[in-house]
Structures are given as structure tokens and as C-alpha cells.
């Protein structure tokens, strides 16, 4: 994955919302607080590095020779374990608990997933419930997209994109982690979509680093989820204008299943 693409991915969860926080109306006592956007004025941050300790499976070169339109691109490798100098990429990090009394409006701007060089880019994506996911075919070959959610209320995705045919959009109504995204025509094309109910998430970059900005002061549970290694959790407390460092370490076979 190119560095510039990774930077965009790492900051995806925090840049989709415009600064400034406005409640839609004065809430009644005990009612959830509704926000149009993230309030960065008193918000804190959590940042860290996802480490991998041990021997990771070596990425395998993908044989695209049976698909001439794909074989002419740059060499491609499996992305199940992307480890660089001990940092683990493509880990989805998000706030799972602590925001129950806050409701954030989903952005109207879609999360873009490119079908480029016969791969899904990014390999791991994050999106809010109700926010569009948009697939774009940048290749000179037909690609199809299949997503089979397991949570009731999330509708499956099943369509094909011709070269230059424009984009296709879909929204997911319920939170669901690591939904498998595949292509039936090019069997090596595989990625994951994570749907969450708040905008406080990130995806670790090539060096394993992530950052989430704008968290209201409070106590939270932070989750790091890797497609093969499962999830790890940590409890954190955020103060106004305060940055918490929270690293996670995965080893072969570590983490717990969802």
C-alpha cells in the first residue's frame, strides 16, 4: 500500500467530521445528546502503535497470470499480515464503550474503496452507520463486489462494475466488524469493512501507528482488531486537551475472537 494512501486511511475516522459541535436541540433529562460533528475544543486524543512480536507469516506474491488485464500491474502480495519493523498495519482501532449517551450524525461524504491494480484499496476500511460506502473501478477489467453481513439489518452487497462505469454506493445500518469483502471474478481480491456507530476510529498505517482526535473527556474502552489475530482491548481515560498513549501488542495466535 502506498504511503500516501495509508496516511489517508489512518486519519479516516477523525477527518470525516467538520470541526465544531452543535446539538440538534435541547435534550430532555436522560435523553441521548445528538451532535452534528466532533467538538475539538475540549477534546482529547488517543494515539499509539500496534506492535507485532514474533514471526509473522510471510506475504505471498499473488499470481494474476490468468488475468492479463491484472497481470500487467505492479507485483501484489497478500495483506493478511503487514509488518514493518515490528509495526502491524491494517488494524482497526475504535472506541467500543463510553459514548452510549452521545449520538453522532453520519457524514454524507462517502468512504471510497478503489478497485485498483486488481486489489481493494484500502484493504481495511472504516465507516459509520448510515454513511455511504462507494466502490470505484479504476481498472480495465470488470470487477464484482460481494459483502455478506451477519448482523440483522445490514443488507448484502452484490454487484459488478464495468471499467469506467462510475461508482456504486451502499450503506450499512448496524455496527458490524470485519465484514468480508470479496470479488468472485478475481478470487485474491479480499478486504474488510468495519461499521461503527461513532466517528472515533482509525486504521493503523505501515508503521503500526494510529491516532484518534476529538474524544470528549471521559472513560472509554478502546479496541484493536486484526483480521487474523482477533481483538485486544484497553481501558483509557481522556481529559480535556489531553493525549493518551495506548499501544497494543499482538503475537502469533494472540487476541480474542469477536
Order of alpha helices (4+ residues) and beta strands (2+ residues): alpha-alpha-beta-beta-alpha-beta-beta-beta-beta-beta-beta-beta-beta-beta-beta-beta-beta-beta-beta-beta-beta-beta-beta-beta
